[in-house]
Structure formats: C-alpha cells, structure tokens
Amino acid sequence: MVVPFPRRVGDVTRDTPNGLTRMAEYGRYRKGSPGGYSLAVPAPRTGVGAVAIWTAADQPGLGDQLLGRVIQQELLARLPGWRMTLCSPDGWRRPAVADGGLVTEPLRDRSPEELAGSATLTIVCSADPFTLDLAARLDPAHPVVPFAVADLPPELAARAAFVAVADPALLLDRVVDRDTLPTRVAQLRQLGELPDGDYDSTEPPANVVFEDRLAILSGATSVTTDDPHVAAACAWLGVSCDGAEAQGSVTELKAELKAELDRVAELAEKTLAEQGTELSTRISMLAQENHALRQSHWQLRQRMFVERQRLAEPLAELLRERDDAVTEATDLRDRNGELARRNEELAARLAHVESELTAWQNTKLVRWTRPLRDAYGKSRG
C-alpha cells in the first residue's frame, strides 16, 4: 500500500494507518525557522535509528548531488526502517535545478548539541569548510564518519569513528535507473541539447537535473574531467574518462566501498544499542510507512520521467516545425530579394528606353516629318 505524503511537513496526517503518524514523526516545529517547520530528525526514542548525512546538495556540482543520495540508499538497504536525513549548509533555502527537487535540512543556525542529539550517527560527505568545522565541534561521544572527503582537517580526522575513502559515485544502481539513460539521451537530442551521432563531453551543464547529466556522460564517446566524483560516475557508466583517474580497479574500489558502507551500518546499529534501545523494539508500522513513502517518491519520479517524454515529443515536433518555418521564411526573403533586384533592373531598363524614345522624338528628322506622317496615317486610315 502506498501511503500519501501529508499535506505539509509537520501536519498530523489522517492518511496513514490508524492515524498514528503525528507531527513528531515527520518533523518538529521550531519557532523562528523559515516556514515554521524543520525537517530535523528527532532523537531516536522509538527504537528507530536516525542517520544524518551532511552533503553539499545545495551546490550544483554533480558530485555534490550524487554522494548523499548514494549513501542514503545504500544505508537504507542495510538499515531498513531507519531515518535518513540529508543536510547541507543552506539546504532548502537555496533550491537549484540540479537538485531535482531534493529537500535537504539547513545546517546553519543550528547548534552542534542540537545536531548531535537529532541523530544516532552523522556522515560527512562534503568538503565545504563550514560543514567540516561544524562536524569537528560535535559532541565527541557522537560518532562521525567522514566519507570521500578530500583534505580532511586533522581535528575532524582525530575525532572521527573511522574515515571512509571510497567514492560513493561508484554505486549508482539504487539511485539511477540505468535503463532510462538511453531514453534521456534521445530526449535531449530531440530538444537540441545534444548533437546527433558521437560526441565527447567535459563537465555536464549545471542547469539540468543530475539524471540528465549522467545521461549526457553515458552517451559520450569519452569524458574529460578533473572531478574525481565525475570520474567515478563514468566508471559506473562504463565510459572512458581522461583527467581524474581512479586509484585501482573498479571492481576493487566497489568492494572497498561496500565494505565501508557495511562498517557504517554496523557502527550505527552498535551506537543505537548502546543508547539503551533494543533493535527488536522498532516500530514495524513506522518502518513500513517509511518504506511506502520512499516507494511513492520513486514512483513519482518515474511518472515525471514518463510525463517528460510525453512533453518532449510534441515539443520536438514544434521545434522541427519552427525550423521548417524559419527555412521557408529564409527562402521567401531570398525570393523577395531576387524579385526586388529584377524589378529594379526592369525599372532601369524602362527608364533607359523612355529616355531613348524621348531623345529620338526630339530629333529634327522626326519633328520635320511629323506633318507628313500624320497625313499619311490619315490617308491609310
């Protein structure tokens, strides 16, 4: 059963079984916050653990959009029923086309104590200086796992439970439907965003959603980039990449990434058990509801994909008709120009003939013989 999403975050919903889902299950009210509501996950007191994933999803970079999504889906596969909250410095206060409608919780204006108390475990997969500094100021008893962060500050590395180094963009199977990428490439070609035939690619444009950017990479003959996350995505797509190179074979890197994700899941379960909550006491209804919401969200994205296909085809037809109209208008302009040139030529020839006729009529021979010619004409008539 697919559970409809509540009318707004924080509302008591009557669409869930027995009406048991309350405001605390979706978010808690915070006075002074924009809109009055926060998507912060409350402290895990119901037997369901909570993982906060600090990302840079409020930035348009492809890696910024991918890392948090991959970690979220991979941990959900290992920790079913757990709450996964994506966070970024500005979050939903700074929406962008590239995020594809992803909602992330703002980190600014929130204290380290509040952030540590709202989650069982915190994962940091962003190199943003503000995020790294905030993570280093969390309670030392709160487990923090930096994930694929380059140039990790020493103070954060010292207090981290462990450091994961594999790039999550190597595992996109739970985030992107690979079978839809060729269709997206065809749609982008219909819309004139991609050329026909083979092409090489650098960084995909930042003004399209991340699925389309992956489609652009998947359709390229080769990709040139210095972004290691883009290179990892190309490795998942099976596209040759110049510039940033993976350290090791793709198979070994994927195995290392899965092992690190398994370790994160084990650490999360251990931390939840140490907080005094038995894993067997999780509320099954809440887990089922969370699963249903995620399935509903996925189906909504698939429906949007189909609707876009329906929109792309008539739009492409309109673009073709526009091109035909432009070509026809160009031909008409050329024809009108040719007719205007011929008209000017005929007008010049007529003026020349009229001037010649006037000159001939003004000759002495014509003037002197005119009476004789008039008389001859009358006699003939």
C-alpha positions, 0 to 999 in steps of 0.5 A: 500500500502506498501511503500519501505524503501529508499535506505539509511537513509537520501536519498530523496526517489522517492518511496513514494507518490508524492515524498514528503518524503525528507531527513528531514523526515527520518533523518538529516545529521550531519557532523562528525557522523559515516556514515554521517547520524543520525537517530535523530528525528527532532523537531516536526514542522509538527504537528507530535509528536516525542517520544524518548525512551532511552533503553539499546538495545545495551546490550544483556540482554533480558530485555534490548531488550524487554522494548523499543520495548514494549513501542514503540508499545504500544505508537504507538497504542495510538499515531498513526502517531507519531515518535518513536525513540529508543536510547541507549548509543552506539546504532548502533555502537555496533550491537549484535545478540540479537538485531535482527537487531534493529537500535537504535540512539547513545546517546553519543556525543550528547548534552542534548539541542540537545536531548531535542529539537529532541523530544516532550517527552523522556522515560527512560527505562534503568538503565545504569548510563550514560543514567540516568545522561544524562536524569537528565541534560535535559532541565527541561521544557522537560518532562521525564518519567522514566519507570521500572527503578530500583534505580532511582537517586533522581535528575532524580526522582525530575525532572521527569513528573511522574515515571512509575513502571510497567514492560513493559515485561508484554505486549508482544502481539504487539511485539511477535507473540505468535503463532510462539513460538511453531514453534521456539521451534521445530526449535531449537530442530531440530538444537540441541539447545534444548533437546527433551521432558521437560526441565527447563531453567535459563537465555536464551543464549545471542547469539540468537535473543530475539524471540528465547529466549522467545521461549526457556522460553515458552517451559520450564517446569519452569524458574529460574531467578533473572531478574525481566524483565525475570520474567515478560516475563514468566508471559506473557508466562504463565510459572512458574518462581522461583527467581524474583517474581512479586509484585501482580497479573498479571492481576493487574500489566497489568492494572497498566501498561496500565494505565501508558502507557495511562498517557504517551500518554496523557502527550505527546499529552498535551506537543505537544499542548502546543508547539503551534501545533494543533493535527488536523494539522498532516500530514495524508500522513506522518502518513500513510507512517509511518504506511506502513513502520512499516507494511513492517518491520513486514512483513519482519520479518515474511518472515525471520521467514518463510525463517528460517524454510525453512533453518532449515529443510534441515539443520536438515536433514544434521545434522541427516545425519552427525550423521548417518555418524559419527555412521557408521564411529564409527562402521567401526573403531570398525570393523577395530579394531576387524579385526586388533586384529584377524589378529594379533592373526592369525599372532601369531598363524602362527608364533607359528606353523612355529616355531613348524614345524621348531623345529620338522624338526630339530629333529634327528628322522626326519633328520635320516629318511629323506633318507628313506622317500624320497625313499619311496615317490619315490617308491609310486610315 
